Amino acid sequence: MPEISALLPMLALLVVIGGFAGIIAGLLGVGGGIVLVPAFYYAFSHLGYGGPQLMQVCLATSLATIIVTSIRSVLAHNRKGAVDWAILKGWAPFIAVGAVAGFLLASQLRSVTLQAIFGCLGLIAGLYMAFGRADWRLGQAMPQGGLRGALGGGLGFFSVLMGIGGGTFGVPMMTLYNLPIHRAVATAAGFGLIISVPSAIGFLTLHVDQAPPGTLGAINFPAFAVIVAMTLITTPIGVRIAHAMDAKPLKRAFALFILVVAVNMLRKAAGW
């Protein structure tokens, strides 16, 4: 068991991180992973846990929290009849295969490489969030056949490499194929579960050197417990703020935040 003196500073930082991630999730409807992964990295690094596999711990712990939040989100959306189960069932095998492939690659890479990948993908997500338009379309219906397999596999693969659920890439993809936004958000919550379960199981089998205290495999369980608890408390606060304010400027501000985080990750990866 880790000593209390080692755990207390980490737990204090995690409480702040979890509270912020929950508010952002409720405010803007985005998954917490895109906030949690860089926050975990900076928190653990600041506390002196900077091994060559630190990013694996950040990705794995973020994905573990997504299992809980995705189940809660899918059940809530399903009560409102918003989940498109036909899309979820049809896309699930391809997303799961992509998630497993993402884990297999992530388990072999060093932190600096995963930082660079996170930074590049974060730039794409931030730019789309800032400048994407609701009327953009790639088609009038969700794709079938080989394109569905490629997009589903890519969704699972790149989400695991960023430690995120299905919303960041899944919602834009589904709206580009003419799915109403409320159904895209609800269905993407199910994507998050399909992505997070197989990848988190895989990360449990990974041996990590110089891991933060309380880490099993690559999942840090103190962080997992604190983040889940804090997001359950603070997500409703974010929802209330969202209903009281205009979400558009807030979304642009969050897009700027993601771009800054992504650029900083790339800076760290480059050793500057």
N, C-alpha and C positions, 0 to 999 in steps of 0.2 A: 504494500500500500504506500502511495506517495505521502510524504510528510505534509502536515497542515501548512507549515511555513512556505512550502513550495506551491501549494494549491491556492492559498488566499489571494495573492496578487493576480493570479490567472483568473480566478472566479470573479474578482471585482471588475476586471476588464470585460469579461464575458457577459456580465449583467448589462453593462452599457451597450455592448455590441448587439445583444439579443433584443434589448428594448428598441434600439434604433431600427434594426431589421424588421421588427414587427410593425412599427409605425409606418415604415416605407411600404411594406407589403399591403397593409390596409389602406394606405393613402392612394397608392398608384396601381394596385392590383398586380404588382410584379413579385416574382419569387424572391425569397431572401438570399438565395445562393450567390447572386451577383454582388451582394453586399457582404455576405458572410465570408466568402473565400479571401478577398483582400484584407478584410478586418482580422480574420484568424491569422493570416500571415504576418501582419504588422504586430499584432498582439503577442504571438508566440516568439517572433524575432526579438521584440523589445524585452521579453523576459529571458532571453538567452538561449532559446531552443531554435538554433539556426542550422540544423543538419541538412545534408544534401537531399533528403526526402521530405522536407518540411511541407512542400506544396501538396504532396500526396496526403498528408494528414489533414490539411485544409480542405482539399477536395472531398476526401472520404467523410469527414465529419459533417460538412455541409450536406452531402448526399444523404447521410443518415437522418439528419433533421428533416429533410424533404419527405422521407417516408411518412412521418407523422403528420406534417402539415398537408401533404397531398391527400391522405385519407380523410382528414377533417374537411378539406376543401371540396373534394369530390362528393362526399355525403351531403354537404350543405347545398351544393349546386344541384345535386340530383333531387333533393326535396323540392326544388323549384322547376324540375323538369328540363334543366338547361344542358345536361350532358348528352352529347351525341354518341350513343353507345355503338352505333354501326361504324362510325369512324374509329372509335377507340379500339374496338375488337379487330377491325381490318388492319389497322396500323400497328397494333401491339407487337406482333412477332418481329417486324422489321426494326422497330425502335429498340426492342430488347436485344436483338443481335448487335445493333450498333452500340448499345450501352456496354455490352460485354467486350466488344472490340475496343471501345474507348478505355475501359479498365485495363485491358491487356497492354495497351500502349502506354497509358499513364503510369502503370506500375514499373515500367522499364526506363522512364525518363527521369532526368535530374530536375531539381526544383527550378533551376534557371531556365530550362527549356519549357517547362509548364508555365512559368511566369510569362515567357514570350508568347506562348499560345493564348493564354488568358488575355494578355494585352491586345493582341491582334483581333481576337473574337470580340472582346469588349469594345474596341473601337467600332466594329461593324454594328454591334447592338446599339451603342450610344448614338451613332450617326443616324440609324434608322429611327430610333426613338425621337430624335430631334427634328428630323426632316421628312420622315415618312408621311405619306398622305393616306387618308382613309379611303379614297376612291381609287387607289392603285390596284390593279388586277393582273394576275397571270392567267386566269381562267375563270370560267363560270361554275365549275364544280371541282371537288377534290379529285386529284389524279388517281388513276388506277394502274395496274400492271407494273412494269419496270420502273416508271417514274415514282410511283408510290413507294416501292422498295428502296430506291435510291434516296429519296427525301426522308423517309422514315429512318433508315439506317444512319444517314448523315445527322439527323436530329438527335438520335441517341448517342452517337459517337462524339459529336462536338459538345453536347451538353455535359457529358461525363468529364471531358477534358477541361471544362470550366467549373465543374462541381455545381451545376445548376439543374433545375427541374425543366419542365416542358414549356414554361410560359415565354421565356425570352426569345426563343426561336419558333416555338410552336404557334403562338398567337399570331405573329405577323404572317407566317406561312399560311395558316388557315384563312385569315382575312384576305390575303392575296388571291385565294381561290374561292372568294365570295361567300365564306361562312360568316354569318352575323357575329359581331364581336362578343356578345354575351355567351353564345354557344362555343366560340373559340376559346374564351377564357375558361369556361367550365370543362371543356374537353381536354384542354392543355393541363389541367390539374391531374387528370388521369394519366396523361403522358408522363408527368413527373413521377408518379408511382412506378410506372413501368421502367423508367430510367434508373430510379434510385435503388430499387430492391436488388436487382442482380449485381449492380456495381458495388453497392455497400457490402453485400455478401462477399464479393471478390476482395474488397479492400480489407476485410477482416482476416484474410489469409496472408496478407502482406507483412513481412517483417520490416520494421522501420528502426534505424539507428538514431540515437539522440532525440527520441520522441518526447513531447511534453508529458508530464506525469498523468497517469490515468488513461494511457493510450493502449488499446487492444487492437492488434493488427495495425491499421492506419487510422482507426476511428478513436478520437479522444472523447471518452464518455463523460467526463465533467463538463466539457464544452457542449456536448450533445444535450445533456440534461438541462443545463442552464438556458441554452438557446430555446429549446422547446418550451420550457416554462415561461420565459420572458416574452416570446412571441405570442403565446396564448393570452398573456395579460395585455400586451400593447397593440396587437393588431386591431382590436375593436376601437382603440383610441384613434388610430389612423383612419379607420372607416368613418368615424364621426367627423373628423377634420375634413375628409374628402367631401362629405355631404354638405359641409358648411362653407366650402370655398370652391373657387373655380379651379378645376384640376389641370387645365391646359398649361398655364405658366408653371405649375408645380412639376408637371411632366417634363417640360423643357429644362427646368432647373435640375431635375434628377438626371436627365440625359447628359447635361454638362458635368455633373458629378461623376457619372460612369466614364465619360471621356477622360476626365482628369485622372481617375483611378487607373484606367487602361494605359494612359501615357506613362504614369508613374511606374506601373508594372513593367512596361517596356524599358524604362530608364533603369530600373533595378536589374533587369535581365541583361542589359548592355554593360552593367558594371559602372554606371555613372553616378 
